[in-house]
Amino acid sequence: MGLDLTAAELPLKTDAGGVIRVGNTRVTLDSLVEDYETGASPEEIVLHYAVLALADVHATIAYYLRNKNAVEAYLREQAGAADQVRREITGRETVRGLRERLLARMKTEPARQA
């Protein structure tokens, strides 16, 4: 009886927003790679993200190491997109002074009863 040497399916999926997630979880490839690059072992990553399967973490790290340039390009693209969203949000007039507007409203409105 021999071993089945067919390639296992990669545990990475791209969601509707274009974000790559690990397994059937909301954990992003970005988060897993960041943890790995800062010295976390696969076992520590599973402790940090209990929803992940250890085999999926190992497979994802193996994919990352074999495709480092492509994954790092994806990570740079994601970081750029996140920075753009942050700039858009902080630039909106509705965000500016939100705390002050909420505090002012609390002072003028009577306390609501549950």
PyRosetta script that sets phi, psi and omega in degrees:
from pyrosetta import init, pose_from_sequence

init()
pose = pose_from_sequence("MGLDLTAAELPLKTDAGGVIRVGNTRVTLDSLVEDYETGASPEEIVLHYAVLALADVHATIAYYLRNKNAVEAYLREQAGAADQVRREITGRETVRGLRERLLARMKTEPARQA")
pose.set_psi(1, 124.1)
pose.set_omega(1, -178.2)
pose.set_phi(2, -99.4)
pose.set_psi(2, 167.1)
pose.set_omega(2, 176.7)
pose.set_phi(3, -78.9)
pose.set_psi(3, 147.3)
pose.set_omega(3, 174.5)
pose.set_phi(4, -82.9)
pose.set_psi(4, 109.6)
pose.set_omega(4, -175.7)
pose.set_phi(5, -100.6)
pose.set_psi(5, 21.4)
pose.set_omega(5, 176.3)
pose.set_phi(6, -71.2)
pose.set_psi(6, 148.6)
pose.set_omega(6, -178.1)
pose.set_phi(7, -66.4)
pose.set_psi(7, 134.9)
pose.set_omega(7, 176.4)
pose.set_phi(8, -75.8)
pose.set_psi(8, 149.8)
pose.set_omega(8, 178.2)
pose.set_phi(9, -67.9)
pose.set_psi(9, 137.0)
pose.set_omega(9, 178.7)
pose.set_phi(10, -68.5)
pose.set_psi(10, 132.3)
pose.set_omega(10, -176.8)
pose.set_phi(11, -83.8)
pose.set_psi(11, 34.5)
pose.set_omega(11, -179.3)
pose.set_phi(12, -116.2)
pose.set_psi(12, 138.1)
pose.set_omega(12, 179.2)
pose.set_phi(13, -136.8)
pose.set_psi(13, 141.6)
pose.set_omega(13, 176.7)
pose.set_phi(14, -94.6)
pose.set_psi(14, 127.0)
pose.set_omega(14, -179.7)
pose.set_phi(15, -83.4)
pose.set_psi(15, -179.1)
pose.set_omega(15, -176.6)
pose.set_phi(16, -61.2)
pose.set_psi(16, -26.7)
pose.set_omega(16, 179.9)
pose.set_phi(17, -88.8)
pose.set_psi(17, 2.3)
pose.set_omega(17, 179.5)
pose.set_phi(18, 85.9)
pose.set_psi(18, 10.8)
pose.set_omega(18, 179.9)
pose.set_phi(19, -92.2)
pose.set_psi(19, 133.2)
pose.set_omega(19, 179.3)
pose.set_phi(20, -86.6)
pose.set_psi(20, 127.5)
pose.set_omega(20, -178.7)
pose.set_phi(21, -118.4)
pose.set_psi(21, 155.2)
pose.set_omega(21, -175.7)
pose.set_phi(22, -97.5)
pose.set_psi(22, 127.6)
pose.set_omega(22, 179.9)
pose.set_phi(23, 59.4)
pose.set_psi(23, -148.8)
pose.set_omega(23, 177.0)
pose.set_phi(24, -98.4)
pose.set_psi(24, 47.8)
pose.set_omega(24, -176.8)
pose.set_phi(25, -125.3)
pose.set_psi(25, 177.1)
pose.set_omega(25, 174.9)
pose.set_phi(26, -96.7)
pose.set_psi(26, 3.3)
pose.set_omega(26, 178.9)
pose.set_phi(27, -69.6)
pose.set_psi(27, 128.4)
pose.set_omega(27, -177.0)
pose.set_phi(28, -87.9)
pose.set_psi(28, 155.1)
pose.set_omega(28, 173.4)
pose.set_phi(29, -57.9)
pose.set_psi(29, -38.5)
pose.set_omega(29, 179.4)
pose.set_phi(30, -55.4)
pose.set_psi(30, -48.3)
pose.set_omega(30, -178.0)
pose.set_phi(31, -64.2)
pose.set_psi(31, -44.8)
pose.set_omega(31, -178.1)
pose.set_phi(32, -64.3)
pose.set_psi(32, -45.8)
pose.set_omega(32, -179.8)
pose.set_phi(33, -64.3)
pose.set_psi(33, -40.8)
pose.set_omega(33, 179.3)
pose.set_phi(34, -61.3)
pose.set_psi(34, -45.0)
pose.set_omega(34, 178.0)
pose.set_phi(35, -61.2)
pose.set_psi(35, -45.2)
pose.set_omega(35, -179.6)
pose.set_phi(36, -61.8)
pose.set_psi(36, -45.6)
pose.set_omega(36, -177.9)
pose.set_phi(37, -68.6)
pose.set_psi(37, -21.6)
pose.set_omega(37, 177.5)
pose.set_phi(38, -93.1)
pose.set_psi(38, 10.3)
pose.set_omega(38, 170.8)
pose.set_phi(39, 105.1)
pose.set_psi(39, 1.4)
pose.set_omega(39, 179.9)
pose.set_phi(40, -73.6)
pose.set_psi(40, 137.8)
pose.set_omega(40, 175.9)
pose.set_phi(41, -80.2)
pose.set_psi(41, 163.5)
pose.set_omega(41, 176.0)
pose.set_phi(42, -54.6)
pose.set_psi(42, -38.9)
pose.set_omega(42, 179.1)
pose.set_phi(43, -65.1)
pose.set_psi(43, -39.3)
pose.set_omega(43, 177.7)
pose.set_phi(44, -67.7)
pose.set_psi(44, -36.7)
pose.set_omega(44, 178.1)
pose.set_phi(45, -63.1)
pose.set_psi(45, -41.9)
pose.set_omega(45, 177.8)
pose.set_phi(46, -64.5)
pose.set_psi(46, -36.1)
pose.set_omega(46, 176.1)
pose.set_phi(47, -66.0)
pose.set_psi(47, -36.4)
pose.set_omega(47, 179.4)
pose.set_phi(48, -72.1)
pose.set_psi(48, -38.5)
pose.set_omega(48, 179.3)
pose.set_phi(49, -120.9)
pose.set_psi(49, 85.8)
pose.set_omega(49, -174.0)
pose.set_phi(50, -61.9)
pose.set_psi(50, -18.0)
pose.set_omega(50, -179.8)
pose.set_phi(51, -77.2)
pose.set_psi(51, -12.5)
pose.set_omega(51, -178.0)
pose.set_phi(52, -85.8)
pose.set_psi(52, 144.7)
pose.set_omega(52, 172.8)
pose.set_phi(53, -88.8)
pose.set_psi(53, 139.9)
pose.set_omega(53, -179.0)
pose.set_phi(54, -57.4)
pose.set_psi(54, -40.2)
pose.set_omega(54, 179.3)
pose.set_phi(55, -62.3)
pose.set_psi(55, -37.3)
pose.set_omega(55, 178.4)
pose.set_phi(56, -67.6)
pose.set_psi(56, -37.1)
pose.set_omega(56, 178.1)
pose.set_phi(57, -65.4)
pose.set_psi(57, -47.0)
pose.set_omega(57, 178.5)
pose.set_phi(58, -60.9)
pose.set_psi(58, -43.6)
pose.set_omega(58, -179.3)
pose.set_phi(59, -64.6)
pose.set_psi(59, -39.5)
pose.set_omega(59, 179.8)
pose.set_phi(60, -67.3)
pose.set_psi(60, -42.5)
pose.set_omega(60, 177.6)
pose.set_phi(61, -64.0)
pose.set_psi(61, -41.5)
pose.set_omega(61, 177.8)
pose.set_phi(62, -61.3)
pose.set_psi(62, -42.9)
pose.set_omega(62, 178.2)
pose.set_phi(63, -62.0)
pose.set_psi(63, -45.3)
pose.set_omega(63, 179.5)
pose.set_phi(64, -58.6)
pose.set_psi(64, -47.2)
pose.set_omega(64, -178.2)
pose.set_phi(65, -66.1)
pose.set_psi(65, -33.1)
pose.set_omega(65, 179.1)
pose.set_phi(66, -79.7)
pose.set_psi(66, -20.4)
pose.set_omega(66, -175.1)
pose.set_phi(67, -130.5)
pose.set_psi(67, 39.9)
pose.set_omega(67, -171.7)
pose.set_phi(68, -56.4)
pose.set_psi(68, -45.0)
pose.set_omega(68, -178.7)
pose.set_phi(69, -62.2)
pose.set_psi(69, -45.1)
pose.set_omega(69, -179.5)
pose.set_phi(70, -66.5)
pose.set_psi(70, -42.5)
pose.set_omega(70, -179.7)
pose.set_phi(71, -66.2)
pose.set_psi(71, -42.8)
pose.set_omega(71, 179.3)
pose.set_phi(72, -64.9)
pose.set_psi(72, -34.9)
pose.set_omega(72, 174.9)
pose.set_phi(73, -64.1)
pose.set_psi(73, -42.6)
pose.set_omega(73, 177.0)
pose.set_phi(74, -61.2)
pose.set_psi(74, -44.1)
pose.set_omega(74, -179.2)
pose.set_phi(75, -63.0)
pose.set_psi(75, -39.8)
pose.set_omega(75, 176.8)
pose.set_phi(76, -64.0)
pose.set_psi(76, -41.1)
pose.set_omega(76, 178.6)
pose.set_phi(77, -62.7)
pose.set_psi(77, -43.7)
pose.set_omega(77, 178.7)
pose.set_phi(78, -64.0)
pose.set_psi(78, -41.8)
pose.set_omega(78, 179.2)
pose.set_phi(79, -63.6)
pose.set_psi(79, -40.2)
pose.set_omega(79, 177.6)
pose.set_phi(80, -64.3)
pose.set_psi(80, -41.1)
pose.set_omega(80, 178.7)
pose.set_phi(81, -65.3)
pose.set_psi(81, -40.3)
pose.set_omega(81, 178.9)
pose.set_phi(82, -64.8)
pose.set_psi(82, -40.8)
pose.set_omega(82, 177.7)
pose.set_phi(83, -62.9)
pose.set_psi(83, -40.2)
pose.set_omega(83, 179.1)
pose.set_phi(84, -63.2)
pose.set_psi(84, -44.7)
pose.set_omega(84, 178.5)
pose.set_phi(85, -62.5)
pose.set_psi(85, -42.8)
pose.set_omega(85, 178.5)
pose.set_phi(86, -59.7)
pose.set_psi(86, -43.2)
pose.set_omega(86, 179.3)
pose.set_phi(87, -64.6)
pose.set_psi(87, -40.7)
pose.set_omega(87, 179.2)
pose.set_phi(88, -63.5)
pose.set_psi(88, -43.5)
pose.set_omega(88, -177.8)
pose.set_phi(89, -66.9)
pose.set_psi(89, -46.5)
pose.set_omega(89, -178.1)
pose.set_phi(90, -70.6)
pose.set_psi(90, -19.1)
pose.set_omega(90, 179.0)
pose.set_phi(91, -85.8)
pose.set_psi(91, -10.7)
pose.set_omega(91, -178.4)
pose.set_phi(92, -73.6)
pose.set_psi(92, 138.9)
pose.set_omega(92, 178.4)
pose.set_phi(93, -62.0)
pose.set_psi(93, -34.1)
pose.set_omega(93, -177.6)
pose.set_phi(94, -65.9)
pose.set_psi(94, -24.8)
pose.set_omega(94, -179.6)
pose.set_phi(95, -82.1)
pose.set_psi(95, -36.0)
pose.set_omega(95, -178.4)
pose.set_phi(96, -64.3)
pose.set_psi(96, 129.4)
pose.set_omega(96, 175.9)
pose.set_phi(97, 73.4)
pose.set_psi(97, 13.8)
pose.set_omega(97, -177.5)
pose.set_phi(98, -58.4)
pose.set_psi(98, -45.9)
pose.set_omega(98, -179.3)
pose.set_phi(99, -59.5)
pose.set_psi(99, -44.4)
pose.set_omega(99, -179.3)
pose.set_phi(100, -63.4)
pose.set_psi(100, -41.2)
pose.set_omega(100, 179.5)
pose.set_phi(101, -65.3)
pose.set_psi(101, -40.0)
pose.set_omega(101, 179.3)
pose.set_phi(102, -66.7)
pose.set_psi(102, -42.3)
pose.set_omega(102, 177.8)
pose.set_phi(103, -63.8)
pose.set_psi(103, -40.7)
pose.set_omega(103, 178.2)
pose.set_phi(104, -63.7)
pose.set_psi(104, -40.5)
pose.set_omega(104, 179.6)
pose.set_phi(105, -65.2)
pose.set_psi(105, -39.5)
pose.set_omega(105, 179.8)
pose.set_phi(106, -62.6)
pose.set_psi(106, -33.9)
pose.set_omega(106, -179.3)
pose.set_phi(107, -73.0)
pose.set_psi(107, -31.8)
pose.set_omega(107, -175.1)
pose.set_phi(108, -92.1)
pose.set_psi(108, -23.4)
pose.set_omega(108, -178.4)
pose.set_phi(109, -93.5)
pose.set_psi(109, 138.3)
pose.set_omega(109, 175.8)
pose.set_phi(110, -66.7)
pose.set_psi(110, 153.5)
pose.set_omega(110, 179.8)
pose.set_phi(111, -62.4)
pose.set_psi(111, 135.1)
pose.set_omega(111, 179.3)
pose.set_phi(112, -84.6)
pose.set_psi(112, 143.9)
pose.set_omega(112, 177.4)
pose.set_phi(113, -99.6)
pose.set_psi(113, 140.3)
pose.set_omega(113, -177.4)
pose.set_phi(114, -75.2)
pose.dump_pdb("model.pdb")
